Amino acid sequence: MFVIDKSQPILVYLASGVQGGSVVRAALRRGFKVKALVRDRRRVPELATLGIELAEGDLRDPASLRAASSGIAHAVLQIPIGPQEDMRIQAENAVSASLACGLKSLVLKLASASRPAPCEEPSLVANAMIENVIRRSGLPFAIIRPTMYLDNLLKPSARMEIVNHGVFAPPIAESQRIAWTSTGDCARAAIALLERGIDAGDHRIAGPESVSGDELAARIGAGLGRHVAYRAQPLDEFERDVDAVMEPGTGKRVASKFRFFTSNPDEADAILARPFGPQPGLEDFQPTGIEEWVRAHRTAFFEGGV
């Protein structure tokens, strides 16, 4: 454990994205100074208005990471999803910069929950790979693992289908129970660990309740004040939709985790279903309920109109 000095900034990686931006805001609410790592400061005017320090850098450019890490004692790190070799190189670059600048600790935010034993599913393999890179470095670190993000409801295609047609259709069976979390809750948890000097531990962040697809839809509808139904999208259809808006082959990579859950229901339950429980360093952490989260984001749902 350590005692954090809030007069020194913490470094937040990928600060211009949804997850990194949530960490920035959570840190500011707790009185931290923040240095935000962004690729181009001209493209993040909303961060500039927060009065934080912006550091331009790229996870593929070790020199820029060393410059951003100068004078930093603690960081919140996440690696963007992509080809595994790219993710490995970016994680190693971040570790190298952290060691060179004498970083005392970091919180590693993984993109999704992981299973403890090795497997072949690419996203879970990537999580384990990143964790191993950090572990081999000897840096003190704590891990944040989410179940599944409610923020997926606000992706343009999902949001418009909910608002315009009253349907939420992810590639997940209705019967699969999930304790949905959010990027905001994961960010709050990461900052709480830093604030309390926690530099170890594996922290699974989940929502306060485990719901089926129909129960999820009912809570979304209650938050929006309208009826919402749940429809499990076939995985082949999901892959085609992803490929249509991204490059061909992306759909297969994105869908692999959902295929794993479908083929391994016991593992899916272990990763997704259990609600949040007290953990060392997060004994008093209160996760946000689904309906509460939807109400808080109601304006974002209706941007663009019906």
Secondary structure, 3 states (H helix, E strand, C coil): CCCCCCCCCEEECCCCCHHHHHHHHHHHHCCCCEEEEECCHHHCHHHHCCCCEEEECCCCCHHHHHHHHCCCCEEEECCCCCCHHHHHHHHHHHHHHHHHCCCCEEEEECCCCCCCCCCCCHHHHHHHHHHHHHHHHCCCEEEEEECCEHHHHHCHHHHHHHHHHCEECCCCCCCCCECCECHHHHHHHHHHHHHCCCCCCEEEECCCCCECHHHHHHHHHHHHCCCCEECCCCHHHHHHHHHHHCCCCHHHHHHHHHHHHHHCHHHHHHHHHCCCCCCCCCCCCCCCCHHHHHHHCHHHHHCCCC
